[in-house]
Amino acid sequence: MVNPRTDATLVRLDGLLKAIADMELPSQKTAIQIEALNSGFHVVVASFSCFTTDDLSEKAKKNICSLLFYLIQGWSFSFRALKFLGNCSRACENSTIYYCFLPISSSLSEFGVLGFELGYSMENPNSLVLWEAQFGDFANGAQVIFDQFISSGEAKWLRQTGLVVLLPHGYDGQGPEHSSARLERLLQMSDEHPYVIPEMDPTLRKQIQECNWQVVNVTTPANYFHVLRRQIHREFRKPLIVMSPKNLLRHKECKSNLSEFDDVQGHPGFDKQGTRFKRLIKDQNDHSDLEEGIRRLVLCSGKIYYELDEERKKVNGKDVAICRVEQLCPFPYDLIQRELKRYPNAEVVWCQEEPMNMGAYSHILPRLGTAMKALNRGTADDVKYAGRGPSAATATGFYQVHVKEQTELVQKALQPHPIS
């Protein structure tokens, strides 16, 4: 019985049947069975049985080997289980010796793998357990684990976990299935109050201990190192969600000085990093504690920073400050207020790559408004937005459209006149 799903499957099936037809196996003494079952995933079983050595010609042996590799290469990424049985026997007095090939590919299940890693992290709290999706978009296959266990497990069962989830996230023109880790969903599950500034003790432990998990979007190697070190160095455990853009793996500007990994004073433009994770990275220009001449403060998160900084250099935008919010949850109220005080006359802008109804915008807006209101700098209504408009899909499927959208949002964030 053959029950293919797609035209691509039909093409592969035709090639499979042709390979079997060319084997020159004796029809009376050979049993050939091909079965494809449509039950969510396909299960393909191809079995070949021969009874004597003479029945199997050299050409047939070669064709069986070729078919074996054909099945592995053509089907293993599409089907839950792939089983090829090549039973080639030869007469040995009254007994039969069998040679069997049995390659099997496992199911592609983010749900199953993430659930396993979650359990492992709870049983081994002193281990740094990380799970990385090939693309952050694929984490939606494990949404049940995020909803029922990682985000709410401590509240329901008083069980802590230090699981680290790495979700590649960033807009590089690869389409709606390879751009977004659905950051907005993760932030929406945060239990942090958007209108109350928590007690910011010097160790910052209380703010993190009282939240259900941490969501970060790091942009430097040093910060990535420190956020992982912090995760295992603590005396308590909290889940950590890391937006990890693939683009920054090879970006020439994404680098850290060695002094940022130890207690030596860092190079110009950075705070003294020491052995801490930076929840917010201030503007890279050598700004003082009070800069009244800065007309705009652009807050962003993730790889969009490097595109903004490149554009700022092109337009010579020395009157624009760009700060990176590396930790989105819990929200760094104290550091945001530090930057608001530094630029008292600046227009406040939030810039992101994602559409307006996605990304961190809906999470940042009320919290940023709360921080501004406490300093008499206005409210959330005074925060300007630079980014893509609302969209049903996470990203466009056309690269040229992506480039146009990306260019427009970067230019809007740095435009010379006020943002409407």
ROVOMI-784678 format. One record per residue (C-alpha): residue in three letters; x, y, z. Coordinates in steps of 0.2 Angstrom, whole numbers. Layout:
N
<kedo resn="ala" x="X" y="Y" z="Z"/>
...
! end
This chain:
420
<kedo resn="met" x="0" y="0" z="0"/>
<kedo resn="val" x="7" y="17" z="-5"/>
<kedo resn="asn" x="-1" y="33" z="2"/>
<kedo resn="pro" x="11" y="47" z="-3"/>
<kedo resn="arg" x="8" y="65" z="4"/>
<kedo resn="thr" x="16" y="77" z="-8"/>
<kedo resn="asp" x="22" y="78" z="-26"/>
<kedo resn="ala" x="40" y="78" z="-20"/>
<kedo resn="thr" x="35" y="61" z="-11"/>
<kedo resn="leu" x="29" y="55" z="-28"/>
<kedo resn="val" x="45" y="59" z="-37"/>
<kedo resn="arg" x="55" y="50" z="-24"/>
<kedo resn="leu" x="43" y="35" z="-24"/>
<kedo resn="asp" x="45" y="34" z="-43"/>
<kedo resn="gly" x="64" y="33" z="-41"/>
<kedo resn="leu" x="62" y="20" z="-28"/>
<kedo resn="leu" x="51" y="9" z="-38"/>
<kedo resn="lys" x="63" y="10" z="-53"/>
<kedo resn="ala" x="78" y="5" z="-42"/>
<kedo resn="ile" x="68" y="-11" z="-37"/>
<kedo resn="ala" x="63" y="-14" z="-55"/>
<kedo resn="asp" x="82" y="-14" z="-60"/>
<kedo resn="met" x="88" y="-27" z="-47"/>
<kedo resn="glu" x="85" y="-42" z="-58"/>
<kedo resn="leu" x="80" y="-53" z="-43"/>
<kedo resn="pro" x="71" y="-69" z="-46"/>
<kedo resn="ser" x="52" y="-66" z="-45"/>
<kedo resn="gln" x="48" y="-83" z="-38"/>
<kedo resn="lys" x="60" y="-83" z="-23"/>
<kedo resn="thr" x="60" y="-65" z="-18"/>
<kedo resn="ala" x="48" y="-55" z="-8"/>
<kedo resn="ile" x="47" y="-37" z="-9"/>
<kedo resn="gln" x="36" y="-26" z="1"/>
<kedo resn="ile" x="35" y="-7" z="2"/>
<kedo resn="glu" x="23" y="1" z="14"/>
<kedo resn="ala" x="19" y="19" z="18"/>
<kedo resn="leu" x="7" y="24" z="32"/>
<kedo resn="asn" x="0" y="41" z="33"/>
<kedo resn="ser" x="-2" y="43" z="52"/>
<kedo resn="gly" x="5" y="61" z="56"/>
<kedo resn="phe" x="22" y="55" z="50"/>
<kedo resn="his" x="26" y="42" z="36"/>
<kedo resn="val" x="33" y="26" z="41"/>
<kedo resn="val" x="42" y="18" z="26"/>
<kedo resn="val" x="47" y="-1" z="26"/>
<kedo resn="ala" x="56" y="-9" z="12"/>
<kedo resn="ser" x="61" y="-27" z="15"/>
<kedo resn="phe" x="70" y="-39" z="3"/>
<kedo resn="ser" x="72" y="-57" z="5"/>
<kedo resn="cys" x="82" y="-70" z="-5"/>
<kedo resn="phe" x="84" y="-88" z="-1"/>
<kedo resn="thr" x="101" y="-93" z="-9"/>
<kedo resn="thr" x="117" y="-85" z="-14"/>
<kedo resn="asp" x="114" y="-90" z="-32"/>
<kedo resn="asp" x="98" y="-80" z="-32"/>
<kedo resn="leu" x="107" y="-64" z="-29"/>
<kedo resn="ser" x="117" y="-57" z="-43"/>
<kedo resn="glu" x="132" y="-44" z="-41"/>
<kedo resn="lys" x="121" y="-31" z="-49"/>
<kedo resn="ala" x="107" y="-35" z="-37"/>
<kedo resn="lys" x="119" y="-33" z="-22"/>
<kedo resn="lys" x="125" y="-16" z="-29"/>
<kedo resn="asn" x="107" y="-10" z="-32"/>
<kedo resn="ile" x="102" y="-15" z="-14"/>
<kedo resn="cys" x="117" y="-5" z="-7"/>
<kedo resn="ser" x="112" y="10" z="-18"/>
<kedo resn="leu" x="94" y="8" z="-13"/>
<kedo resn="leu" x="99" y="8" z="5"/>
<kedo resn="phe" x="108" y="25" z="3"/>
<kedo resn="tyr" x="94" y="32" z="-8"/>
<kedo resn="leu" x="82" y="28" z="6"/>
<kedo resn="ile" x="92" y="36" z="20"/>
<kedo resn="gln" x="96" y="52" z="10"/>
<kedo resn="gly" x="79" y="54" z="2"/>
<kedo resn="trp" x="67" y="49" z="16"/>
<kedo resn="ser" x="76" y="51" z="33"/>
<kedo resn="phe" x="72" y="69" z="36"/>
<kedo resn="ser" x="54" y="67" z="31"/>
<kedo resn="phe" x="48" y="52" z="40"/>
<kedo resn="arg" x="47" y="47" z="58"/>
<kedo resn="ala" x="55" y="30" z="55"/>
<kedo resn="leu" x="64" y="22" z="41"/>
<kedo resn="lys" x="68" y="4" z="41"/>
<kedo resn="phe" x="77" y="-6" z="27"/>
<kedo resn="leu" x="79" y="-24" z="29"/>
<kedo resn="gly" x="91" y="-33" z="17"/>
<kedo resn="asn" x="90" y="-51" z="21"/>
<kedo resn="cys" x="103" y="-59" z="10"/>
<kedo resn="ser" x="106" y="-77" z="14"/>
<kedo resn="arg" x="117" y="-91" z="8"/>
<kedo resn="ala" x="115" y="-110" z="10"/>
<kedo resn="cys" x="126" y="-117" z="23"/>
<kedo resn="glu" x="122" y="-135" z="25"/>
<kedo resn="asn" x="105" y="-136" z="33"/>
<kedo resn="ser" x="106" y="-118" z="41"/>
<kedo resn="thr" x="104" y="-100" z="34"/>
<kedo resn="ile" x="115" y="-85" z="38"/>
<kedo resn="tyr" x="106" y="-68" z="38"/>
<kedo resn="tyr" x="114" y="-51" z="35"/>
<kedo resn="cys" x="103" y="-37" z="40"/>
<kedo resn="phe" x="104" y="-18" z="38"/>
<kedo resn="leu" x="93" y="-8" z="50"/>
<kedo resn="pro" x="96" y="11" z="49"/>
<kedo resn="ile" x="82" y="21" z="58"/>
<kedo resn="ser" x="80" y="40" z="60"/>
<kedo resn="ser" x="72" y="47" z="75"/>
<kedo resn="ser" x="57" y="59" z="75"/>
<kedo resn="leu" x="59" y="77" z="74"/>
<kedo resn="ser" x="50" y="83" z="90"/>
<kedo resn="glu" x="55" y="99" z="99"/>
<kedo resn="phe" x="42" y="95" z="112"/>
<kedo resn="gly" x="50" y="78" z="116"/>
<kedo resn="val" x="68" y="84" z="117"/>
<kedo resn="leu" x="64" y="100" z="126"/>
<kedo resn="gly" x="54" y="90" z="139"/>
<kedo resn="phe" x="69" y="79" z="141"/>
<kedo resn="glu" x="81" y="93" z="144"/>
<kedo resn="leu" x="69" y="101" z="157"/>
<kedo resn="gly" x="68" y="85" z="167"/>
<kedo resn="tyr" x="87" y="83" z="166"/>
<kedo resn="ser" x="90" y="101" z="172"/>
<kedo resn="met" x="78" y="98" z="187"/>
<kedo resn="glu" x="87" y="82" z="192"/>
<kedo resn="asn" x="104" y="89" z="190"/>
<kedo resn="pro" x="103" y="107" z="196"/>
<kedo resn="asn" x="122" y="110" z="196"/>
<kedo resn="ser" x="123" y="106" z="177"/>
<kedo resn="leu" x="122" y="119" z="164"/>
<kedo resn="val" x="109" y="112" z="153"/>
<kedo resn="leu" x="106" y="120" z="136"/>
<kedo resn="trp" x="93" y="117" z="122"/>
<kedo resn="glu" x="95" y="126" z="106"/>
<kedo resn="ala" x="82" y="126" z="92"/>
<kedo resn="gln" x="89" y="126" z="74"/>
<kedo resn="phe" x="79" y="142" z="72"/>
<kedo resn="gly" x="69" y="150" z="86"/>
<kedo resn="asp" x="54" y="148" z="75"/>
<kedo resn="phe" x="54" y="129" z="78"/>
<kedo resn="ala" x="51" y="131" z="96"/>
<kedo resn="asn" x="33" y="133" z="93"/>
<kedo resn="gly" x="33" y="114" z="91"/>
<kedo resn="ala" x="37" y="114" z="110"/>
<kedo resn="gln" x="24" y="127" z="115"/>
<kedo resn="val" x="16" y="115" z="128"/>
<kedo resn="ile" x="32" y="113" z="137"/>
<kedo resn="phe" x="35" y="132" z="138"/>
<kedo resn="asp" x="17" y="135" z="144"/>
<kedo resn="gln" x="14" y="121" z="156"/>
<kedo resn="phe" x="31" y="118" z="163"/>
<kedo resn="ile" x="45" y="131" z="160"/>
<kedo resn="ser" x="36" y="147" z="163"/>
<kedo resn="ser" x="24" y="141" z="177"/>
<kedo resn="gly" x="32" y="126" z="185"/>
<kedo resn="glu" x="39" y="135" z="200"/>
<kedo resn="ala" x="22" y="143" z="204"/>
<kedo resn="lys" x="13" y="127" z="202"/>
<kedo resn="trp" x="25" y="114" z="210"/>
<kedo resn="leu" x="38" y="124" z="219"/>
<kedo resn="arg" x="51" y="116" z="208"/>
<kedo resn="gln" x="65" y="127" z="201"/>
<kedo resn="thr" x="75" y="124" z="185"/>
<kedo resn="gly" x="90" y="132" z="178"/>
<kedo resn="leu" x="87" y="126" z="160"/>
<kedo resn="val" x="94" y="138" z="146"/>
<kedo resn="val" x="84" y="139" z="130"/>
<kedo resn="leu" x="94" y="146" z="115"/>
<kedo resn="leu" x="82" y="152" z="101"/>
<kedo resn="pro" x="90" y="160" z="86"/>
<kedo resn="his" x="81" y="176" z="82"/>
<kedo resn="gly" x="84" y="190" z="70"/>
<kedo resn="tyr" x="78" y="197" z="53"/>
<kedo resn="asp" x="90" y="192" z="39"/>
<kedo resn="gly" x="78" y="190" z="25"/>
<kedo resn="gln" x="76" y="171" z="27"/>
<kedo resn="gly" x="57" y="172" z="27"/>
<kedo resn="pro" x="43" y="170" z="40"/>
<kedo resn="glu" x="49" y="152" z="46"/>
<kedo resn="his" x="67" y="157" z="49"/>
<kedo resn="ser" x="66" y="174" z="57"/>
<kedo resn="ser" x="57" y="175" z="74"/>
<kedo resn="ala" x="57" y="165" z="90"/>
<kedo resn="arg" x="41" y="173" z="95"/>
<kedo resn="leu" x="49" y="184" z="108"/>
<kedo resn="glu" x="32" y="192" z="111"/>
<kedo resn="arg" x="25" y="176" z="117"/>
<kedo resn="leu" x="39" y="173" z="130"/>
<kedo resn="leu" x="38" y="190" z="137"/>
<kedo resn="gln" x="19" y="189" z="138"/>
<kedo resn="met" x="21" y="174" z="150"/>
<kedo resn="ser" x="32" y="185" z="161"/>
<kedo resn="asp" x="24" y="188" z="178"/>
<kedo resn="glu" x="33" y="205" z="181"/>
<kedo resn="his" x="21" y="219" z="185"/>
<kedo resn="pro" x="22" y="233" z="172"/>
<kedo resn="tyr" x="17" y="247" z="182"/>
<kedo resn="val" x="26" y="244" z="199"/>
<kedo resn="ile" x="45" y="247" z="200"/>
<kedo resn="pro" x="52" y="233" z="211"/>
<kedo resn="glu" x="65" y="235" z="224"/>
<kedo resn="met" x="81" y="236" z="216"/>
<kedo resn="asp" x="93" y="229" z="229"/>
<kedo resn="pro" x="112" y="230" z="225"/>
<kedo resn="thr" x="113" y="211" z="221"/>
<kedo resn="leu" x="97" y="212" z="210"/>
<kedo resn="arg" x="93" y="194" z="217"/>
<kedo resn="lys" x="76" y="199" z="224"/>
<kedo resn="gln" x="70" y="205" z="207"/>
<kedo resn="ile" x="75" y="189" z="198"/>
<kedo resn="gln" x="70" y="178" z="212"/>
<kedo resn="glu" x="52" y="185" z="211"/>
<kedo resn="cys" x="50" y="183" z="192"/>
<kedo resn="asn" x="46" y="167" z="184"/>
<kedo resn="trp" x="60" y="167" z="171"/>
<kedo resn="gln" x="73" y="178" z="162"/>
<kedo resn="val" x="73" y="183" z="144"/>
<kedo resn="val" x="88" y="191" z="136"/>
<kedo resn="asn" x="94" y="196" z="119"/>
<kedo resn="val" x="113" y="198" z="121"/>
<kedo resn="thr" x="124" y="207" z="108"/>
<kedo resn="thr" x="142" y="204" z="113"/>
<kedo resn="pro" x="152" y="188" z="117"/>
<kedo resn="ala" x="157" y="194" z="134"/>
<kedo resn="asn" x="139" y="197" z="139"/>
<kedo resn="tyr" x="134" y="179" z="132"/>
<kedo resn="phe" x="148" y="172" z="143"/>
<kedo resn="his" x="143" y="181" z="159"/>
<kedo resn="val" x="124" y="177" z="157"/>
<kedo resn="leu" x="128" y="159" z="156"/>
<kedo resn="arg" x="141" y="160" z="170"/>
<kedo resn="arg" x="128" y="169" z="181"/>
<kedo resn="gln" x="115" y="156" z="177"/>
<kedo resn="ile" x="126" y="142" z="185"/>
<kedo resn="his" x="135" y="152" z="198"/>
<kedo resn="arg" x="119" y="157" z="208"/>
<kedo resn="glu" x="112" y="149" z="223"/>
<kedo resn="phe" x="95" y="148" z="215"/>
<kedo resn="arg" x="89" y="142" z="198"/>
<kedo resn="lys" x="78" y="152" z="186"/>
<kedo resn="pro" x="74" y="147" z="167"/>
<kedo resn="leu" x="84" y="158" z="155"/>
<kedo resn="ile" x="78" y="161" z="137"/>
<kedo resn="val" x="91" y="168" z="126"/>
<kedo resn="met" x="87" y="176" z="109"/>
<kedo resn="ser" x="103" y="171" z="99"/>
<kedo resn="pro" x="105" y="179" z="82"/>
<kedo resn="lys" x="114" y="169" z="70"/>
<kedo resn="asn" x="120" y="185" z="61"/>
<kedo resn="leu" x="131" y="190" z="76"/>
<kedo resn="leu" x="141" y="174" z="75"/>
<kedo resn="arg" x="151" y="181" z="60"/>
<kedo resn="his" x="147" y="200" z="62"/>
<kedo resn="lys" x="164" y="209" z="62"/>
<kedo resn="glu" x="158" y="222" z="75"/>
<kedo resn="cys" x="151" y="209" z="87"/>
<kedo resn="lys" x="167" y="207" z="98"/>
<kedo resn="ser" x="173" y="209" z="115"/>
<kedo resn="asn" x="189" y="214" z="123"/>
<kedo resn="leu" x="198" y="202" z="134"/>
<kedo resn="ser" x="197" y="214" z="149"/>
<kedo resn="glu" x="178" y="212" z="148"/>
<kedo resn="phe" x="180" y="194" z="154"/>
<kedo resn="asp" x="189" y="198" z="170"/>
<kedo resn="asp" x="192" y="212" z="183"/>
<kedo resn="val" x="203" y="222" z="172"/>
<kedo resn="gln" x="197" y="239" z="167"/>
<kedo resn="gly" x="188" y="238" z="150"/>
<kedo resn="his" x="192" y="247" z="134"/>
<kedo resn="pro" x="185" y="265" z="131"/>
<kedo resn="gly" x="166" y="265" z="128"/>
<kedo resn="phe" x="162" y="252" z="140"/>
<kedo resn="asp" x="157" y="251" z="158"/>
<kedo resn="lys" x="169" y="242" z="169"/>
<kedo resn="gln" x="162" y="224" z="165"/>
<kedo resn="gly" x="171" y="214" z="179"/>
<kedo resn="thr" x="163" y="197" z="181"/>
<kedo resn="arg" x="145" y="203" z="178"/>
<kedo resn="phe" x="132" y="202" z="165"/>
<kedo resn="lys" x="127" y="219" z="158"/>
<kedo resn="arg" x="108" y="221" z="158"/>
<kedo resn="leu" x="109" y="236" z="148"/>
<kedo resn="ile" x="124" y="242" z="137"/>
<kedo resn="lys" x="125" y="261" z="136"/>
<kedo resn="asp" x="130" y="271" z="121"/>
<kedo resn="gln" x="147" y="267" z="114"/>
<kedo resn="asn" x="152" y="286" z="112"/>
<kedo resn="asp" x="161" y="294" z="127"/>
<kedo resn="his" x="146" y="302" z="135"/>
<kedo resn="ser" x="147" y="310" z="152"/>
<kedo resn="asp" x="134" y="308" z="166"/>
<kedo resn="leu" x="124" y="322" z="159"/>
<kedo resn="glu" x="122" y="325" z="140"/>
<kedo resn="glu" x="110" y="339" z="137"/>
<kedo resn="gly" x="114" y="341" z="119"/>
<kedo resn="ile" x="108" y="323" z="114"/>
<kedo resn="arg" x="91" y="325" z="104"/>
<kedo resn="arg" x="86" y="307" z="104"/>
<kedo resn="leu" x="89" y="292" z="114"/>
<kedo resn="val" x="86" y="276" z="104"/>
<kedo resn="leu" x="83" y="260" z="114"/>
<kedo resn="cys" x="84" y="243" z="106"/>
<kedo resn="ser" x="88" y="225" z="109"/>
<kedo resn="gly" x="97" y="212" z="98"/>
<kedo resn="lys" x="107" y="213" z="82"/>
<kedo resn="ile" x="97" y="229" z="76"/>
<kedo resn="tyr" x="109" y="239" z="86"/>
<kedo resn="tyr" x="124" y="236" z="74"/>
<kedo resn="glu" x="113" y="242" z="59"/>
<kedo resn="leu" x="108" y="257" z="69"/>
<kedo resn="asp" x="126" y="261" z="74"/>
<kedo resn="glu" x="132" y="259" z="56"/>
<kedo resn="glu" x="118" y="271" z="49"/>
<kedo resn="arg" x="123" y="283" z="63"/>
<kedo resn="lys" x="141" y="284" z="57"/>
<kedo resn="lys" x="135" y="286" z="39"/>
<kedo resn="val" x="124" y="301" z="44"/>
<kedo resn="asn" x="136" y="308" z="57"/>
<kedo resn="gly" x="122" y="307" z="70"/>
<kedo resn="lys" x="132" y="313" z="85"/>
<kedo resn="asp" x="117" y="320" z="93"/>
<kedo resn="val" x="109" y="302" z="94"/>
<kedo resn="ala" x="112" y="290" z="108"/>
<kedo resn="ile" x="109" y="271" z="106"/>
<kedo resn="cys" x="107" y="260" z="121"/>
<kedo resn="arg" x="105" y="241" z="121"/>
<kedo resn="val" x="92" y="233" z="132"/>
<kedo resn="glu" x="101" y="216" z="134"/>
<kedo resn="gln" x="89" y="209" z="148"/>
<kedo resn="leu" x="71" y="211" z="143"/>
<kedo resn="cys" x="64" y="202" z="158"/>
<kedo resn="pro" x="66" y="206" z="172"/>
<kedo resn="phe" x="66" y="224" z="166"/>
<kedo resn="pro" x="81" y="234" z="171"/>
<kedo resn="tyr" x="72" y="249" z="178"/>
<kedo resn="asp" x="87" y="256" z="187"/>
<kedo resn="leu" x="98" y="256" z="171"/>
<kedo resn="ile" x="84" y="263" z="160"/>
<kedo resn="gln" x="82" y="278" z="173"/>
<kedo resn="arg" x="100" y="280" z="173"/>
<kedo resn="glu" x="100" y="283" z="154"/>
<kedo resn="leu" x="85" y="294" z="155"/>
<kedo resn="lys" x="94" y="305" z="168"/>
<kedo resn="arg" x="109" y="306" z="157"/>
<kedo resn="tyr" x="99" y="313" z="142"/>
<kedo resn="pro" x="86" y="324" z="150"/>
<kedo resn="asn" x="81" y="333" z="133"/>
<kedo resn="ala" x="81" y="317" z="122"/>
<kedo resn="glu" x="66" y="311" z="112"/>
<kedo resn="val" x="64" y="293" z="118"/>
<kedo resn="val" x="62" y="280" z="104"/>
<kedo resn="trp" x="60" y="261" z="104"/>
<kedo resn="cys" x="67" y="253" z="89"/>
<kedo resn="gln" x="64" y="234" z="84"/>
<kedo resn="glu" x="65" y="223" z="68"/>
<kedo resn="glu" x="49" y="214" z="72"/>
<kedo resn="pro" x="32" y="220" z="67"/>
<kedo resn="met" x="23" y="231" z="80"/>
<kedo resn="asn" x="12" y="217" z="86"/>
<kedo resn="met" x="27" y="206" z="89"/>
<kedo resn="gly" x="44" y="207" z="97"/>
<kedo resn="ala" x="47" y="216" z="113"/>
<kedo resn="tyr" x="37" y="232" z="110"/>
<kedo resn="ser" x="21" y="228" z="119"/>
<kedo resn="his" x="32" y="222" z="134"/>
<kedo resn="ile" x="44" y="237" z="134"/>
<kedo resn="leu" x="31" y="251" z="132"/>
<kedo resn="pro" x="21" y="250" z="149"/>
<kedo resn="arg" x="37" y="247" z="159"/>
<kedo resn="leu" x="47" y="261" z="150"/>
<kedo resn="gly" x="32" y="272" z="153"/>
<kedo resn="thr" x="33" y="268" z="171"/>
<kedo resn="ala" x="51" y="272" z="172"/>
<kedo resn="met" x="48" y="289" z="164"/>
<kedo resn="lys" x="33" y="293" z="174"/>
<kedo resn="ala" x="44" y="291" z="190"/>
<kedo resn="leu" x="56" y="304" z="184"/>
<kedo resn="asn" x="43" y="316" z="177"/>
<kedo resn="arg" x="49" y="313" z="159"/>
<kedo resn="gly" x="32" y="309" z="153"/>
<kedo resn="thr" x="22" y="293" z="150"/>
<kedo resn="ala" x="21" y="278" z="138"/>
<kedo resn="asp" x="12" y="290" z="126"/>
<kedo resn="asp" x="28" y="300" z="124"/>
<kedo resn="val" x="38" y="284" z="118"/>
<kedo resn="lys" x="40" y="284" z="99"/>
<kedo resn="tyr" x="41" y="268" z="89"/>
<kedo resn="ala" x="53" y="264" z="74"/>
<kedo resn="gly" x="50" y="247" z="67"/>
<kedo resn="arg" x="39" y="237" z="55"/>
<kedo resn="gly" x="20" y="239" z="55"/>
<kedo resn="pro" x="7" y="226" z="62"/>
<kedo resn="ser" x="8" y="210" z="52"/>
<kedo resn="ala" x="0" y="192" z="53"/>
<kedo resn="ala" x="16" y="184" z="47"/>
<kedo resn="thr" x="32" y="186" z="57"/>
<kedo resn="ala" x="42" y="192" z="41"/>
<kedo resn="thr" x="40" y="194" z="22"/>
<kedo resn="gly" x="45" y="180" z="11"/>
<kedo resn="phe" x="53" y="192" z="-2"/>
<kedo resn="tyr" x="71" y="197" z="1"/>
<kedo resn="gln" x="70" y="213" z="-8"/>
<kedo resn="val" x="55" y="218" z="3"/>
<kedo resn="his" x="64" y="213" z="18"/>
<kedo resn="val" x="79" y="225" z="13"/>
<kedo resn="lys" x="67" y="239" z="10"/>
<kedo resn="glu" x="58" y="237" z="27"/>
<kedo resn="gln" x="74" y="235" z="36"/>
<kedo resn="thr" x="82" y="251" z="28"/>
<kedo resn="glu" x="66" y="261" z="31"/>
<kedo resn="leu" x="65" y="257" z="50"/>
<kedo resn="val" x="83" y="261" z="53"/>
<kedo resn="gln" x="82" y="277" z="44"/>
<kedo resn="lys" x="67" y="282" z="53"/>
<kedo resn="ala" x="75" y="279" z="70"/>
<kedo resn="leu" x="89" y="291" z="65"/>
<kedo resn="gln" x="79" y="304" z="55"/>
<kedo resn="pro" x="84" y="322" z="58"/>
<kedo resn="his" x="66" y="328" z="62"/>
<kedo resn="pro" x="55" y="322" z="77"/>
<kedo resn="ile" x="47" y="305" z="75"/>
<kedo resn="ser" x="28" y="306" z="73"/>
! end
